[in-house]
């Protein structure tokens, strides 16, 4: 067992910050980018890059391993798209991107065709309708205007929501096929119409570029990330398989370029309803943004893919720390839709190898890692977070017990502006690390100064769309996602296109690979700051501040007529206070609180009845006469609970700082005080380590049981974007009073448990 007082202070103690950063003054990110982007690496293919990643981990002193899963994926075979007028073919879309002389990645006989993963096979011919972004609201608006999409092919532009939900909403409304294209109106003015030249001669979008991607439903109603045939459990050999169509569609879909869509949409001019709303009109030359259909024109859409149970391989590298039950994980995915993928994901893959190199140098210099640091290179993220989700489901117990934080980098660089989305408990350490690093642009100051100038002093909300999803929203592990993205006026990033290439990156995205290097420094430094400090570098009072702010956002959305409505069901009122056997069992299994720790601390007695006796709160008085309890009363009592959590967490953070100070000065303490301090720190760290697990609920979200976090989830109608207090917001959206009350009960019990545990 790790003993924090068994060693003597050394004058030769290694400065982990300067040693790590010095190792990365030599920047090798471009080397790794060239290797990762030189050949195709769709999920489940290119085992050579599995071996390369594993060998690099081993070269830098990590204990490396591979982990296989057997997962349903689809690969392109044949496709075709024809425009018909009165039965005759008048245009055939090439369905391929131009080969560019300046960009060698765009040529050769190993290019991956334009396709969408998990799109259904089919050959359909029908009239077609323009549906804007294909959101739920867009389809409802069309219905109100009398535009029927049933039995038709719909044409939607990328943007606003996850592409898979565009397909789901189209299918739900009776469409028989979908086309997806990128509209120049979504390029922030960096267009030919505004005088910019197309890539490779300039920063505008290449007109033949096509965004590939997955059309899995991801966070939609009834769906979950991961292998669609194994929802909620791991896809190991011999596992039971289920019908995948809760998570993938049944209609064919093709992605096309804006050059290919122009002759198709021009035929809708003068037909259907002309849309003049600003958010419906893009900048496609020659198209007046009519809905259609045009009775004289049809589309023939053909898509054929191979569906196969394929072996997907994750690669892990570990430097073992002295505290083996406290682990920091840094993750990135390795698979890409195209041969290149210089931004997504291989800017992150390059930064990950640089982190490995820097940490390896620390280890070589004799630095003793306090906590284990594990690097993970996932396969299959692009299809639906496959490798990370299956691993998270397979290793759920070990991850829940051991992982302190998950740090995700996907697109490490596609521009110069740092973005952070994550759990508030990590924000303090993220700011500390950013304050140490200079921003490359002269006169800006530190990376932290840069971040605050663009984002203010706040951290963004996590939703979904990358590998942190299973860690945070299924397992309750504090997570962060980070990357440098475009600023207004930046060159267009050709997301999931052949033009997301090494040439684009070195010419427009990150000349000199400066930001690749900065991301490696930043992310590695965050991991070290979490690993090295004796008392875990997490701040729970920061979380309390965000909980209060989030709740105010939700409260404003509640219909005022609901506030005086009584809560009369005795069972509902009882559930506001007490835990069922299922809830208690779930909390034990997911390492809620400190009772799973290897410490002499008992299971908290107050969990047996849902209330800490010292902090019963106003809700007890409300329930003395349940006939008078209204929703407004429950909201007020929840706000009281939030205020108590804020007060308690501030005291708890102060205690963490005091314990760290005592540890720093431990050699001035008598032995018995050092021994006592050791157990106080163990207790404090376990409360910190498992703090995020408190926000898991055994039932999961309504119709999305896989998503178990009560504070963060991807929006069920957006897919990517995060939603706070999702159960409460979904109940309000669905006009379901009883579900809102139930959700408030879960939140209130969680808050009372937290201030009971931390007091």
Protein Blocks (a to p, Z undefined) as FASTA:
>chain_A
ZZfklpccdfkbccfklmmmmmmmpccklmmmmmmmmpccdehiajllmmmmmmmmmmno
pacddddddddddddfbdcddddeehiafbdcfkiacddfklmklgcjkbccdddehiac
dddddddddehjopaklmmmmmmnopafehiacdddeehiafklmmmmmmmnopabdcdd
ddfklnnopafknopacdfkbmbdcfkbcceddfbeklaghiaedjfklghiacdehiac
ddfklmbcfbdcddddfklmmmmmmmmgopajadfbfklpccbehiaoigbjafkbccdd
ddddddddddddddddddddfblmbccdddddfbdfbfnommmmmlmmmmmmmmmmmmmm
mmmnopacfbacdddddehklnnopmmmmmmmmmmmmmmmmmmbdcddfbfbgcjbdcdd
ddfklmmmmmmmmmmpccfbghklpfklmmmmmnopaddddfehiaklmmmmmnopacdd
ddddddehiacddehiaklcfklmmmmmoghilmmmmmmmmmmmmmmmmmmpmbacbdfk
lmmmmmmmmmmmmmmmpcfklmmpccfbfklmmmmmmccfklmmmmmmnopajllpccfb
dcdfklmnopafklnojmlmmmmpmmlpcfklmmmmmmmmmmmmmmmmmmmmmmmmmmmm
mmmmmmmpcfklmmmmmmmmmmmmmmmmmmmmmmpcfklpehilmlmcfkbccdfkloma
ccehkllmmmmmnopaklmmmmmmmmmmmmmmmmmmmZZ
